[in-house]
C-alpha cells in the first residue's frame, strides 16, 4: 500500500465523506451475533469512520492505517465520542503481525483494493478466530446517487481535476489508467475463504452538503489529494470554489446517499 495515497486528506474526511449510517452497525450486529465481546480489527481504517461505528459492539477494537494524520484524526474523534477501548496502530496492511492478537471480526471499508490483496488475505487468516468473519464494506461516500438537479456538479469537478492533474487518474505516487483492480472474490476464494454471503444495506436519504463539504470531499479522495497539486493547490481550490458558486450561488447542495454492499467471508 502506498503510504502517500491520502497525504493531506485526513482533515477533510469528517465533512467531505458521508458518514456510515447507524443501521449499518445494527445489520452487522445481527448478522455476526456481536454481543459486546471479542475484538475488532479495522484494516485501512483511515480516520476511524467504521471503527468507531462498530467499536461499541465488541470489547476491544484496533484500527490500522499507514497514515499518521488519519490515525490522529481517528484518535481525536474517539476522544470526542468517548469511545475508550480502541487502539490505533500505524502499519501497512501487508505488515500485519500476529502480535496484534486474534479477532472475531476483521473489517475492510473501501480499502482492500489498495493493498497486496493476496498477501493481506493470507495474513488476515492467521489473525481471525476459528469462527471469525472478514467483512468488506463497499460504499461510495464521497458523492451520492447521480442525476439529482440540486447535486454538486460532479462532472464539471472531475473535468477541473483533470485539467490540473491530467486525464489519467492519479493515486499516490502512481497512476490508475484502468481504475482500481477487481477480482476480489477470486482472490478471497484462492486464499481459502468460502463465500461470500452478501447484504445490501439500503440508504437513499437526502443529505445536505455545503460548498465547504464538497471541497472537502474532493480533497478526501486519493485521486485529488492535496499533495498532488503541489504549489498549484491554492489556484485549484479557488477555481473549484468558483465553479461551485456558479452552480449554486446559495452554497447549498443535496445528494441521495448510495446503498452499501457488505460481503462477509468466514474461513
Secondary structure, 3 states (H helix, E strand, C coil): CCCCCCCCCHHHHHHHCCCCCHHHHHHHHHHHCCCCCCEEEEECCCCCHHHHHHHHHCCEEEEEECCHHHHHHHHHHHHHHCCCCEEEEECCHHHCCHHHCCEEEEEEECCHHHCCHHHHHHHHHCCEEEEEEEEEEECCCCCCCCCCCCCCCHHHHHHHHHHHHCCCCEECCEECCCCCCCCHHHHHHHCCCCEEEEEEECCCCEEEEEHHHHHHHHHCCHHHCHHHHHHHHHHHHHHHHHHHHHHCCCCEEEEECCCEEEEEECC
